[in-house]
């Protein structure tokens, strides 16, 4: 069977994987090229939308400020993990397209990438309650919803749905294989 169109993998998963990987590459660049990517930096024209986000998230405003030792480290670690996540996503899409492995094997890679995205984003969210909401607590409820909860929540809801969908598929494949033994 040719997996060129990957009919067994829902289109929404393949679309999310591609689009989110492109967004993550953009975000990865912003994080690693700070302060050049920040407002006033020579490369800021590539990341203008982040200017609004930086106003909403205090720790993004000044790369030299040390609110916590763990906060700057978490952002750098997250940027590094973004690179690994993106490699996994492109590997997943490549495996689906190439047909070199079965869809179940490819789905294991996709499941791993989505679980990584979900875990990383939950960690990112947990920074706030554990820091007393010092980075986002100054926002109005409207700004918080529009600029932080919705955009970041999307990175929890969609990967969780992918983990569920691909996990269910993997579980089914394991069940079928164990009954054949």
N, CA, C and O of each residue as an XYZ file, in Angstrom:
724
protein
N       0.840     -1.186      0.000
C       0.000      0.000      0.000
C       0.881      1.244      0.000
O       1.829      1.327      0.780
N       0.590      2.178     -0.835
C       1.339      3.433     -0.866
C       0.752      4.387      0.160
O      -0.464      4.556      0.258
N       1.635      4.999      0.912
C       1.183      5.945      1.936
C       1.270      7.385      1.448
O       1.220      8.311      2.258
N       1.400      7.593      0.135
C       1.600      8.940     -0.394
C       0.543      9.919      0.101
O       0.863     11.064      0.421
N      -0.696      9.487      0.167
C      -1.758     10.376      0.653
C      -2.087     10.107      2.114
O      -2.841     10.869      2.720
N      -1.547      9.051      2.689
C      -1.778      8.680      4.083
C      -3.246      8.741      4.468
O      -3.614      9.473      5.387
N      -4.097      7.975      3.771
C      -5.529      8.056      4.058
C      -5.878      7.609      5.476
O      -6.938      7.968      5.987
N      -5.005      6.833      6.120
C      -5.305      6.363      7.467
C      -5.058      7.440      8.528
O      -5.535      7.324      9.657
N      -4.321      8.470      8.167
C      -4.042      9.557      9.107
C      -4.943     10.733      8.731
O      -4.890     11.214      7.599
N      -5.757     11.192      9.655
C      -6.670     12.299      9.326
C      -5.932     13.537      8.794
O      -4.840     13.874      9.252
N      -6.543     14.184      7.840
C      -5.966     15.378      7.225
C      -5.665     16.447      8.269
O      -4.651     17.137      8.169
N      -6.532     16.594      9.270
C      -6.318     17.646     10.268
C      -5.013     17.409     11.040
O      -4.357     18.369     11.446
N      -4.630     16.148     11.246
C      -3.376     15.863     11.948
C      -2.192     16.221     11.056
O      -1.233     16.842     11.514
N      -2.256     15.831      9.790
C      -1.155     16.149      8.874
C      -1.030     17.660      8.684
O       0.078     18.192      8.623
N      -2.168     18.347      8.591
C      -2.148     19.804      8.412
C      -1.568     20.492      9.645
O      -0.701     21.358      9.522
N      -2.042     20.113     10.830
C      -1.516     20.693     12.063
C      -0.007     20.453     12.162
O       0.746     21.363     12.511
N       0.425     19.249     11.862
C       1.837     18.904     11.977
C       2.688     19.797     11.087
O       3.739     20.270     11.518
N       2.262     20.032      9.871
C       3.017     20.888      8.960
C       2.968     22.356      9.394
O       4.007     22.998      9.545
N       1.766     22.878      9.590
C       1.612     24.302      9.921
C       2.264     24.620     11.268
O       2.964     25.625     11.393
N       2.043     23.780     12.268
C       2.631     24.051     13.581
C       4.156     23.984     13.525
O       4.832     24.721     14.243
N       4.699     23.117     12.687
C       6.158     23.036     12.550
C       6.723     24.321     11.964
O       7.782     24.784     12.387
N       6.028     24.896     10.999
C       6.484     26.166     10.420
C       6.414     27.289     11.456
O       7.317     28.122     11.536
N       5.351     27.308     12.239
C       5.220     28.314     13.305
C       6.320     28.117     14.356
O       6.897     29.086     14.849
N       6.597     26.875     14.686
C       7.621     26.568     15.695
C       9.010     27.000     15.208
O       9.815     27.491     15.999
N       9.293     26.822     13.923
C      10.575     27.281     13.369
C      10.682     28.793     13.533
O      11.735     29.311     13.903
N       9.598     29.489     13.259
C       9.563     30.949     13.403
C       9.805     31.334     14.867
O      10.582     32.244     15.157
N       9.132     30.633     15.785
C       9.278     30.886     17.214
C      10.693     30.552     17.694
O      11.278     31.283     18.493
N      11.218     29.463     17.208
C      12.575     29.026     17.534
C      13.568     30.138     17.179
O      14.467     30.453     17.959
N      13.394     30.720     16.002
C      14.253     31.829     15.576
C      14.142     33.029     16.493
O      15.148     33.649     16.837
N      12.923     33.358     16.892
C      12.719     34.493     17.797
C      13.453     34.278     19.123
O      14.141     35.171     19.616
N      13.296     33.094     19.684
C      13.905     32.805     20.986
C      15.427     32.807     20.921
O      16.088     33.342     21.811
N      15.976     32.219     19.885
C      17.426     32.087     19.819
C      18.132     33.339     19.309
O      19.332     33.503     19.531
N      17.414     34.214     18.637
C      18.043     35.431     18.107
C      17.779     36.664     18.958
O      18.089     37.782     18.546
N      17.201     36.463     20.158
C      17.012     37.589     21.064
C      18.374     38.146     21.452
O      19.293     37.350     21.643
N      18.565     39.409     21.579
C      17.634     40.540     21.480
C      17.445     41.084     20.063
O      16.647     42.000     19.866
N      18.161     40.542     19.069
C      18.011     41.043     17.692
C      16.590     40.894     17.168
O      16.137     41.708     16.363
N      15.885     39.863     17.617
C      14.522     39.612     17.142
C      13.476     40.454     17.880
O      12.331     40.553     17.440
N      13.869     41.049     18.988
C      12.923     41.807     19.815
C      12.725     43.219     19.278
O      13.482     43.686     18.428
N      11.691     43.892     19.790
C      11.409     45.263     19.373
C      12.666     46.109     19.554
O      13.292     46.102     20.614
N      13.019     46.833     18.499
C      14.236     47.635     18.513
C      15.443     46.886     17.945
O      16.463     47.503     17.636
N      15.336     45.582     17.808
C      16.424     44.783     17.248
C      16.434     44.845     15.734
O      15.405     45.101     15.109
N      17.592     44.613     15.147
C      17.735     44.729     13.696
C      16.922     43.692     12.916
O      16.642     43.900     11.735
N      16.546     42.599     13.543
C      15.766     41.557     12.857
C      14.296     41.528     13.284
O      13.556     40.617     12.914
N      13.881     42.526     14.061
C      12.515     42.537     14.581
C      11.454     42.541     13.495
O      10.339     42.070     13.721
N      11.781     43.064     12.319
C      10.787     43.108     11.238
C      10.245     41.712     10.917
O       9.128     41.590     10.414
N      11.010     40.667     11.195
C      10.559     39.290     10.949
C       9.607     38.787     12.028
O       8.874     37.821     11.813
N       9.617     39.442     13.193
C       8.829     38.971     14.334
C       7.965     40.086     14.927
O       7.755     40.113     16.139
N       7.464     40.998     14.107
C       6.636     42.117     14.595
C       5.487     41.670     15.493
O       5.243     42.323     16.508
N       4.761     40.582     15.173
C       3.658     40.178     16.051
C       4.107     39.885     17.487
O       3.304     39.980     18.416
N       5.357     39.539     17.671
C       5.857     39.264     19.013
C       5.932     40.526     19.873
O       5.979     40.429     21.099
N       5.943     41.705     19.254
C       6.017     42.948     20.035
C       4.821     43.060     20.976
O       4.972     43.454     22.132
N       3.637     42.717     20.483
C       2.434     42.742     21.318
C       2.533     41.665     22.399
O       2.185     41.906     23.555
N       2.999     40.502     22.026
C       3.147     39.390     22.965
C       4.151     39.747     24.069
O       3.940     39.392     25.229
N       5.229     40.439     23.722
C       6.243     40.825     24.705
C       5.666     41.801     25.737
O       6.066     41.782     26.901
N       4.743     42.639     25.318
C       4.105     43.564     26.263
C       3.217     42.805     27.232
O       3.066     43.197     28.389
N       2.634     41.724     26.758
C       1.720     40.930     27.560
C       2.472     39.979     28.491
O       1.985     39.676     29.580
N       3.644     39.508     28.085
C       4.420     38.574     28.896
C       5.687     39.272     29.359
O       6.634     39.419     28.586
N       5.712     39.698     30.599
C       6.791     40.541     31.113
C       8.191     39.977     30.890
O       9.109     40.735     30.576
N       8.372     38.692     31.040
C       9.715     38.134     30.928
C      10.274     38.262     29.512
O      11.485     38.171     29.312
N       9.399     38.471     28.531
C       9.840     38.632     27.145
C      10.358     40.047     26.878
O      10.989     40.277     25.847
N      10.108     40.990     27.774
C      10.430     42.382     27.498
C      11.917     42.687     27.510
O      12.389     43.422     26.643
N      12.655     42.163     28.436
C      14.070     42.488     28.562
C      14.871     41.203     28.706
O      14.787     40.537     29.737
N      15.648     40.844     27.683
C      16.369     39.580     27.746
C      17.473     39.569     28.802
O      18.004     38.508     29.129
N      17.820     40.736     29.334
C      18.881     40.785     30.342
C      18.339     40.692     31.760
O      19.084     40.391     32.692
N      17.014     40.955     31.933
C      16.396     40.870     33.254
C      16.361     39.440     33.722
O      16.092     38.529     32.938
N      16.625     39.238     34.968
C      16.604     37.892     35.541
C      15.481     37.829     36.570
O      15.729     37.952     37.770
N      14.239     37.638     36.104
C      13.113     37.488     37.038
C      13.331     36.261     37.908
O      13.111     36.289     39.119
N      13.760     35.209     37.280
C      14.089     33.954     37.931
C      15.225     33.356     37.118
O      15.343     33.637     35.926
N      16.030     32.567     37.719
C      17.040     31.846     36.952
C      16.346     30.835     36.052
O      16.774     30.611     34.920
N      15.275     30.225     36.551
C      14.629     29.152     35.792
C      13.844     29.659     34.591
O      13.696     28.924     33.615
N      13.343     30.874     34.626
C      12.526     31.368     33.520
C      13.352     31.494     32.239
O      12.957     30.925     31.222
N      14.481     32.212     32.237
C      15.270     32.272     30.997
C      15.743     30.885     30.549
O      15.777     30.600     29.352
N      16.104     30.032     31.496
C      16.520     28.680     31.126
C      15.375     27.904     30.512
O      15.574     27.153     29.558
N      14.182     28.076     31.045
C      13.022     27.376     30.500
C      12.765     27.801     29.066
O      12.453     26.954     28.229
N      12.887     29.097     28.751
C      12.663     29.554     27.387
C      13.718     29.012     26.440
O      13.399     28.630     25.314
N      14.975     28.974     26.879
C      16.036     28.413     26.030
C      15.839     26.913     25.851
O      16.011     26.393     24.749
N      15.480     26.214     26.928
C      15.221     24.784     26.815
C      14.028     24.519     25.907
O      14.039     23.584     25.105
N      13.005     25.344     26.039
C      11.826     25.194     25.193
C      12.199     25.400     23.734
O      11.734     24.661     22.866
N      13.040     26.401     23.452
C      13.474     26.645     22.076
C      14.243     25.436     21.548
O      14.049     25.031     20.402
N      15.100     24.867     22.360
C      15.847     23.675     21.957
C      14.887     22.512     21.700
O      15.015     21.800     20.704
N      13.927     22.328     22.605
C      12.954     21.252     22.438
C      12.096     21.483     21.191
O      11.664     20.528     20.545
N      11.851     22.760     20.854
C      11.124     23.074     19.620
C      11.851     22.498     18.411
O      11.221     21.994     17.481
N      13.176     22.576     18.427
C      13.964     22.038     17.322
C      13.786     20.531     17.194
O      13.601     20.015     16.092
N      13.841     19.830     18.314
C      13.665     18.375     18.304
C      12.243     18.020     17.867
O      12.032     17.117     17.056
N      11.284     18.743     18.416
C       9.873     18.521     18.072
C       9.647     18.697     16.564
O       8.942     17.904     15.941
N      10.240     19.726     15.996
C      10.077     20.000     14.570
C      10.729     18.912     13.723
O      10.177     18.497     12.704
N      11.903     18.453     14.147
C      12.546     17.337     13.431
C      11.662     16.091     13.457
O      11.516     15.404     12.446
N      11.078     15.807     14.614
C      10.160     14.667     14.709
C       8.937     14.856     13.812
O       8.500     13.916     13.147
N       8.387     16.070     13.794
C       7.215     16.342     12.958
C       7.530     16.138     11.478
O       6.755     15.511     10.756
N       8.663     16.665     11.030
C       9.030     16.503      9.621
C       9.377     15.046      9.307
O       9.116     14.567      8.204
N       9.961     14.350     10.271
C      10.228     12.919     10.089
C       8.905     12.177      9.924
O       8.765     11.331      9.040
N       7.944     12.498     10.776
C       6.611     11.881     10.705
C       5.976     12.098      9.334
O       5.514     11.153      8.695
N       5.959     13.350      8.893
C       5.357     13.649      7.592
C       6.118     12.949      6.459
O       5.514     12.457      5.505
N       7.442     12.913      6.577
C       8.246     12.229      5.563
C       7.963     10.738      5.514
O       7.870     10.151      4.436
N       7.825     10.125      6.692
C       7.510      8.690      6.739
C       6.152      8.398      6.122
O       5.987      7.416      5.398
N       5.179      9.258      6.414
C       3.847      9.069      5.833
C       3.888      9.186      4.318
O       3.247      8.412      3.607
N       4.634     10.142      3.840
C       4.702     10.401      2.398
C       5.485      9.317      1.667
O       5.104      8.905      0.571
N       6.577      8.855      2.270
C       7.477      7.925      1.581
C       6.920      6.521      1.445
O       7.227      5.829      0.475
N       6.110      6.087      2.395
C       5.603      4.732      2.368
C       6.655      3.693      2.736
O       6.440      2.497      2.542
N       7.804      4.146      3.273
C       8.885      3.223      3.636
C       8.574      2.410      4.893
O       9.162      1.351      5.114
N       7.667      2.900      5.698
C       7.237      2.177      6.895
C       5.713      2.157      6.881
O       5.077      2.911      6.144
N       5.134      1.283      7.707
C       3.669      1.285      7.745
C       3.181      2.484      8.553
O       3.942      3.103      9.297
N       1.925      2.791      8.394
C       1.345      3.973      9.046
C       1.471      3.879     10.567
O       1.686      4.893     11.232
N       1.341      2.682     11.117
C       1.468      2.518     12.566
C       2.840      2.930     13.072
O       2.952      3.574     14.115
N       3.887      2.561     12.334
C       5.239      2.960     12.735
C       5.406      4.470     12.633
O       5.993      5.100     13.513
N       4.890      5.041     11.561
C       4.945      6.497     11.412
C       4.162      7.173     12.537
O       4.601      8.182     13.088
N       2.992      6.608     12.875
C       2.161      7.198     13.930
C       2.855      7.198     15.288
O       2.571      8.054     16.126
N       3.749      6.263     15.511
C       4.516      6.273     16.758
C       5.395      7.518     16.832
O       5.541      8.118     17.897
N       5.973      7.900     15.707
C       6.782      9.124     15.650
C       5.880     10.340     15.852
O       6.220     11.243     16.615
N       4.726     10.368     15.169
C       3.783     11.483     15.308
C       3.240     11.599     16.724
O       3.103     12.701     17.255
N       2.934     10.464     17.331
C       2.464     10.427     18.718
C       3.534     11.015     19.639
O       3.227     11.824     20.515
N       4.783     10.607     19.439
C       5.885     11.093     20.283
C       6.062     12.597     20.147
O       6.265     13.295     21.140
N       5.986     13.096     18.916
C       6.134     14.538     18.690
C       4.991     15.314     19.343
O       5.219     16.344     19.977
N       3.766     14.821     19.189
C       2.607     15.507     19.780
C       2.658     15.467     21.298
O       2.311     16.448     21.955
N       3.086     14.346     21.860
C       3.217     14.246     23.321
C       4.289     15.207     23.825
O       4.150     15.795     24.898
N       5.350     15.361     23.051
C       6.403     16.312     23.405
C       5.864     17.743     23.394
O       6.134     18.519     24.311
N       5.110     18.087     22.365
C       4.508     19.421     22.273
C       3.569     19.662     23.447
O       3.620     20.717     24.079
N       2.722     18.698     23.737
C       1.771     18.820     24.838
C       2.496     18.994     26.170
O       2.158     19.886     26.949
N       3.473     18.161     26.431
C       4.213     18.230     27.699
C       4.949     19.552     27.849
O       4.924     20.162     28.918
N       5.601     19.994     26.786
C       6.352     21.244     26.808
C       5.426     22.435     27.064
O       5.769     23.350     27.813
N       4.252     22.411     26.434
C       3.322     23.524     26.591
C       2.708     23.536     27.987
O       2.513     24.607     28.563
N       2.406     22.383     28.531
C       1.896     22.320     29.906
C       2.961     22.841     30.865
O       2.640     23.580     31.796
N       4.208     22.473     30.655
C       5.305     22.997     31.485
C       5.363     24.522     31.388
O       5.510     25.213     32.397
N       5.246     25.033     30.172
C       5.254     26.478     29.942
C       4.113     27.148     30.708
O       4.313     28.193     31.327
N       2.922     26.554     30.669
C       1.779     27.106     31.390
C       1.989     27.047     32.900
O       1.591     27.969     33.612
N       2.596     26.000     33.387
C       2.774     25.837     34.830
C       3.741     26.849     35.437
O       3.759     27.042     36.653
N       4.538     27.489     34.599
C       5.428     28.551     35.096
C       4.600     29.610     35.821
O       5.008     30.127     36.861
N       3.447     29.924     35.267
C       2.640     31.012     35.824
C       2.091     30.734     37.222
O       2.338     31.540     38.119
N       1.371     29.661     37.458
C       0.889     29.457     38.831
C       2.033     29.284     39.832
O       1.910     29.684     40.990
N       3.146     28.691     39.390
C       4.258     28.496     40.317
C       5.059     29.766     40.563
O       5.857     29.821     41.498
N       4.855     30.798     39.725
C       5.544     32.067     39.941
C       4.589     33.130     40.469
O       4.944     34.307     40.526
N       3.392     32.731     40.853
C       2.410     33.698     41.349
C       1.869     34.579     40.232
O       1.463     35.713     40.484
N       1.859     34.079     39.019
C       1.361     34.792     37.839
C       2.090     36.115     37.619
O       1.504     37.085     37.140
N       3.369     36.143     37.973
C       4.105     37.398     37.870
C       4.391     37.838     36.434
O       4.727     39.001     36.213
N       4.269     36.955     35.469
C       4.558     37.314     34.088
C       3.323     37.684     33.291
O       3.417     38.407     32.299
N       2.153     37.191     33.717
C       0.923     37.487     32.973
C      -0.162     38.106     33.849
O      -1.187     38.550     33.333
N       0.044     38.142     35.151
C      -0.980     38.607     36.084
C      -1.360     40.063     35.939
O      -2.412     40.469     36.432
N      -0.545     40.856     35.283
C      -0.828     42.285     35.120
C      -1.829     42.576     34.003
O      -2.265     43.717     33.850
N      -2.196     41.565     33.227
C      -3.076     41.763     32.077
C      -4.544     41.819     32.461
O      -4.964     41.247     33.468
N      -5.319     42.522     31.637
C      -6.772     42.482     31.793
C      -7.220     41.075     31.376
O      -6.500     40.371     30.667
N      -8.398     40.682     31.817
C      -8.922     39.364     31.466
C      -9.028     39.217     29.951
O      -8.706     38.163     29.401
N      -9.484     40.284     29.272
C      -9.619     40.252     27.812
C      -8.256     40.009     27.151
O      -8.131     39.134     26.295
N      -7.235     40.779     27.545
C      -5.899     40.594     26.971
C      -5.356     39.208     27.274
O      -4.746     38.565     26.419
N      -5.580     38.758     28.489
C      -5.110     37.438     28.891
C      -5.733     36.339     28.013
O      -5.044     35.421     27.569
N      -7.025     36.449     27.778
C      -7.720     35.458     26.953
C      -7.234     35.512     25.505
O      -6.912     34.482     24.912
N      -7.184     36.715     24.943
C      -6.838     36.870     23.525
C      -5.353     36.624     23.254
O      -5.001     36.000     22.253
N      -4.491     37.107     24.131
C      -3.057     37.058     23.848
C      -2.317     35.877     24.469
O      -1.199     35.566     24.057
N      -2.924     35.217     25.452
C      -2.183     34.138     26.110
C      -2.961     32.830     26.152
O      -2.448     31.790     25.739
N      -4.188     32.872     26.645
C      -4.945     31.631     26.824
C      -5.303     30.981     25.484
O      -5.057     29.789     25.298
N      -5.872     31.737     24.558
C      -6.276     31.138     23.277
C      -5.066     30.665     22.468
O      -5.017     29.499     22.076
N      -4.078     31.549     22.206
C      -2.975     31.060     21.371
C      -2.184     29.926     22.016
O      -1.817     28.968     21.335
N      -1.918     30.017     23.304
C      -1.163     28.949     23.961
C      -2.035     27.731     24.235
O      -1.554     26.598     24.211
N      -3.316     27.966     24.496
C      -4.234     26.848     24.732
C      -4.388     25.961     23.513
O      -4.582     24.752     23.636
N      -4.301     26.560     22.345
C      -4.357     25.800     21.105
C      -3.247     24.749     21.067
O      -3.431     23.656     20.532
N      -2.081     25.101     21.650
C      -0.929     24.191     21.655
C      -1.064     23.112     22.732
O      -0.197     22.248     22.865
N      -2.143     23.167     23.490
C      -2.461     22.078     24.424
C      -3.596     21.233     23.843
O      -3.517     20.005     23.824
N      -4.646     21.897     23.371
C      -5.837     21.191     22.903
C      -5.550     20.335     21.668
O      -5.904     19.156     21.638
N      -4.918     20.914     20.656
C      -4.696     20.149     19.421
C      -3.705     19.004     19.632
O      -4.002     17.878     19.234
N      -2.533     19.243     20.246
C      -1.654     18.093     20.496
C      -2.309     17.024     21.379
O      -2.072     15.833     21.175
N      -3.126     17.430     22.352
C      -3.823     16.435     23.180
C      -4.762     15.594     22.310
O      -4.861     14.382     22.500
N      -5.446     16.226     21.364
C      -6.328     15.489     20.457
C      -5.522     14.550     19.553
O      -5.975     13.449     19.238
N      -4.340     14.981     19.141
C      -3.481     14.129     18.318
C      -2.971     12.954     19.140
O      -2.979     11.816     18.671
N      -2.527     13.227     20.370
C      -2.064     12.147     21.252
C      -3.190     11.128     21.443
O      -2.958      9.920     21.378
N      -4.385     11.609     21.675
C      -5.531     10.717     21.860
C      -5.782      9.894     20.586
O      -5.905      8.671     20.649
N      -5.856     10.569     19.438
C      -6.182      9.906     18.177
C      -5.105      8.897     17.776
O      -5.412      7.747     17.460
N      -3.850      9.331     17.789
C      -2.770      8.419     17.394
C      -2.541      7.346     18.452
O      -2.188      6.214     18.122
N      -2.740      7.695     19.721
C      -2.614      6.703     20.793
C      -3.655      5.610     20.654
O      -3.364      4.432     20.862
N      -4.861      6.002     20.302
C      -5.941      5.037     20.076
C      -5.588      4.114     18.904
O      -5.806      2.904     18.964
N      -5.038      4.707     17.841
C      -4.619      3.914     16.683
C      -3.498      2.946     17.069
O      -3.539      1.771     16.704
N      -2.507      3.434     17.801
C      -1.390      2.572     18.220
C      -1.882      1.448     19.122
O      -1.458      0.301     18.981
N      -2.776      1.778     20.047
C      -3.335      0.770     20.946
C      -4.076     -0.309     20.150
O      -3.930     -1.501     20.421
N      -4.864      0.116     19.174
C      -5.593     -0.830     18.325
C      -4.620     -1.745     17.579
O      -4.825     -2.957     17.512
N      -3.566     -1.158     17.022
C      -2.571     -1.947     16.278
C      -1.855     -2.943     17.198
O      -1.573     -4.072     16.797
N      -1.568     -2.521     18.421
C      -0.939     -3.431     19.380
C      -1.891     -4.569     19.755
O      -1.476     -5.721     19.877
N      -3.166     -4.233     19.935
C      -4.184     -5.251     20.234
C      -4.267     -6.291     19.118
O      -4.260     -7.495     19.372
N      -4.343     -5.810     17.900
C      -4.450     -6.709     16.739
C      -3.214     -7.601     16.645
O      -3.328     -8.801     16.396
N      -2.039     -7.015     16.844
C      -0.798     -7.789     16.765
C      -0.703     -8.809     17.895
O      -0.225     -9.922     17.675
N      -1.144     -8.458     19.089
C      -1.051     -9.397     20.199
C      -2.016    -10.564     20.029
O      -1.741    -11.660     20.515
N      -3.127    -10.353     19.355
C      -4.095    -11.427     19.111
C      -3.617    -12.361     18.013
O      -4.065    -13.504     17.928
N      -2.705    -11.880     17.169
C      -2.163    -12.714     16.101
C      -1.066    -13.648     16.615
O      -0.726    -14.631     15.958
N      -0.518    -13.342     17.777
C       0.567    -14.164     18.343
C       0.088    -15.451     18.920
O       0.889    -16.236     19.428
